Amino acid sequence: MTRIHLLLDEAEKERFRRQANREGKSLAAWLRDAAREKLAAVERHMHMSTVRELRAFFAACTGRETRKEPDWEEHRRVIEQSIRTGFSAS
């Protein structure tokens, strides 16, 4: 085994740690798993040819997401505020 050191800002480290905790893993185990998952995705090029593979893909996406999409009313409030103030997020 080899030890490596990563430089992370505190906010990023805390986000990773919270997700690791939700998954019942240590931060180090979670980071190792994340790296393996990324490498596996690159190696297989995400070719999906069956409904089963598509469902597995969406299940993996759902497992990665931690935030909830705002409902339409929230989107609408942001749009209307932007129109009133001339603010652009881009």
BELFEN-V783618 format. One line per field, one symbol per residue. ss: DSSP state (2 for helix, 1 for strand, 0 for the rest). psi: psi as a letter, one per 20 degrees, with the letter a starting at -180 (. if undefined). A space follows every 50 residues. Layout:
# BELFEN-V783618
ss = ???
psi = ???
This chain:
# BELFEN-V783618
ss = 00000000022222222222220000222222222222222222000000 2222222222222200000002222222222222200000
psi = qppqpqoqrgggghggggggghjkqrggggggggggggghgghijlopjr hghghhghggghhhpiqppqrghgggggghggggijppi.
